Amino acid sequence: MLPRMNTRQAKLLVAVIDQFIKTAEPVGSKHLLECADFCLSGATVRNEMRVLGDEGYLEQPHISAGRVPTAKGYRVYVKDYMEPSQAEKQVRKKFETLKDQYFQRKDQERAYEAAMLLAQMIPNIAFITVPHKTRVYYMGLANALRQPDFLLNPRLATGVVEILEERLSQLLDRIDIDDKVRYYIGDEHIFHQIQSCSLVVTAYSIRGHRGVIGILGPMRMDYAYNTIALELAADLLRSTN
């Protein structure tokens, strides 16, 4: 630390370092007087900066340039004069924004992975509403269309694809869904295209976001097996809260 560093010298050192951090440009006495609260003459500021330079806390890259901090200057700054509280609000605001984005990505990844896991367990279509997204995502269509029910009835297969691509979110909005596994079989559906199919659905929640995960397949599906598979996938999502 500077021998007998007075308050004025310390304030000047802090001001030079703060300005250099912001601009990456050498800091001159004129600039300091313009941007900082100093009731000093230009000559006094220049003299004090010269003292700080002589003690190794500032250096002058060029004769006509202002001063920049040295490693020694930074060390005394962080040890004795830095005031984190001045930047705390800005840091916390940035952190909260990035944290929200981080958790949104993680929530979406969990939902995708749960639906992918479900689709790998069943020979039917798995679908899910994903946190912070407006559409419904589905997986396993290729496997489902290999089922005899669809191979023998191309119109049913076409209807299923149409619902998945255009109207699945409407369907989910019009049926009762809660934390229990619900079954919508055959002509209980509001869309004629899939009246030879069944829906098995339940709700899940991640960090307060409520979503839907379910299975769409032919009425001939294995309800007992699919119910357990759906419950396991939904429980996986619920366990992340």
N, C-alpha and C positions, 0 to 999 in steps of 0.2 A: 504494500500500500504506500501511497505517496507520503513522504515525511511531512507531517503537519498539513496534510491536505485539508483545505478549508471547505466550507459548504459551497462557496462559489466555484471552486475548482471541480469539486465533485459533480455539481450541477452541470457544468460545462462538459465534463467527460461523458456524463449520461446523455446529454443532448447530442453530442457528436456521434455517439454510438447509435442512438435511436434513429437519427437522420441517415446515417450510413446504412443501417439495416433496411430502411425504407427505399433508399435511392440507389445504393451501390456506387455513389459518386462521392469524391472527396468533399468534405464539408468546410466551407470558409466562414470567416467571422461574419461577413455580411449576411450570409444565409442563416446563420444561427440567430442573429438579431431580428431577422424577419419572421422566423418560424417559432422561436421560443420566447418565453417571458423573462427577458433579461433587462434590468434597468441599469445597463452598463454602456460605456462608450465603446466604439469599435476598437480603440487603442487598448483598452483594458482587456477586452475579449482576446485580442491577438496576443497580448502579453501572457495571459493565463494559458492560452493554447500552446504557446512557445514553452512555458514551464512544463506542461503536460508532455510535450514532445521531448524535452530534455530528460525527463524522468522515464521515458520509454513507454508511455501509455498511448501516445499518438505518433504518427509519422507522416511525412509529407512526400508523396510520390514524386512530385515535380516542384521546382522552385515556385512556379506561379500557381500551383494547385492548392486546394485546401488540405485538411488533415483527414487521415483515416485511422481507425483504431488498430492497435497492435494486438498480438495474442495476450500480452501482459495487460493491456487495457481491457480486453474482454474478460480476463480472469477476475480482475478487481470489480468489474461491472457485475458479473453474475454472483460474486461472493458477497458484495457489500451494498450495491446500489440498485440492482434490478428489482422492479416492483411487479410481480406476476399478476397482482390483482387488477392492474390496468388492462391486461389482455384477457382476463378470465371470462368476461361476458362474451367476447368475440369467439374465444376458443370453445366455450360451452355451446354457443349457438351453432357453430360449425360442426361440433361433435354430434349434437342432437340430430342435425340434418343427415349427416353421414350414418349415424346409428339407425335412424329410421329407414334409410335406403338399404342398409345392411340387413336389417331384420325383414324387410319386404322381400329381398332376394332369397333369404333363407326360408321364409314362409312359403314362397312360391316353389322353391326347390323341394321342400318337404311334401308339398301337395303333388307335384309331378311324380316324385319318387314313389309315393304311396299308391297313386293311380297306376304307375308302371308295374309295381309289385302285384297289385290286384290283377292287372291284365295278364301277367305271367302265370297267375294261379288258376285262371278260369278260361274256358273256351268261348267266352262271350265278350261283349264290349264293356270296358270300364270307362267311366266318365267322372269328371270332378270339376267343381267350380274352384278357381284358384284365388287366393287372397290378392286383393288390389288389382284384379283383372275383371273385365266385364263378360268375357265369353266363357263357354263351357269347353273343356278339353276332353278328348276321348282317345282311347288307345285300344288296340286289339281288334280293330275292324277286320283285318285280313283273316285272322283266325276264325272269327265269328262267321264270316261269309263262306267258310268252308263247311259249315254245318249243313247237314242234309236239308234242313228246313228252308235254308236260303238257296241252296243249289237247285232244289226242286221248284222253287217259287221265285224266279228272278224279279217279279214285281214287288214282292215283299222286301227283297234285298235292296232294290232301288228306293223303296219307301223309307227304309231304315237309314240309308245314306242321306236322303233328303232331310230327314228329321235331325240327324246328327249335324249336318252342315248348316242348316237354316233355322230350325225351330226347337231345338232341345232346350234352350234357355226358357222359351215360352212355356214349354211343357212343365218344366220344373217350377215355374212361377205359379202354375195353376193347380198344383197338387199339394196335399198336406205332407210336410216333411219335418221330422223332429229327430230327437236322439235315438228313437227306436228304429228298428229296421221295418220299413213299410213296403208292401207289395201292391203293385198295380198290374193286374193280369187281364190280358185280352181286351174285351170291349169296355173296360174301365178307362181306357185311354181316351183323351179328347181328340186325338188325331187318327183318322181312319187308316193312314199309311202303316201304322204299327199295331193294329188291333189283333194281329196274330203273334204279338210279342208280349213280354213281361218286363216290368221295371222293378228292381229291388233297390231301395234308396235309404240313406240315413244322413243325418247332419253331423258335422264335426265343427270344432272351433280351435283356432290357433291365435293366441294372444288377443282374444276378443273379436277376431274376424270369424264370422259364421259362414260355413260353406256346406256343400252337398257332395257326397261321393256315392256312386251307385253302379249298377250293372244293368245293361240292356241286352236281352237275348230272346230267343224263341220261347214260346210258352212251355216247350218241352224241356226247359233248363232244369238242372239239378238244384232245386230250391234249398235243400238242406246244406249242401256243399257251398253254394254261393252265399248263403246267409252267414256261415262261419267265416268265409273268406272276406266278406265285406266288413264284418264286425272286427276282424283282426286288423284290416287296413285302416279302418276308422279309429280304432283304439291306438294305433301307431301315431296317428295325427294328434289325437287328444292328449297323448302322453308328452308331447313337446311343449305344452303350455307351462 
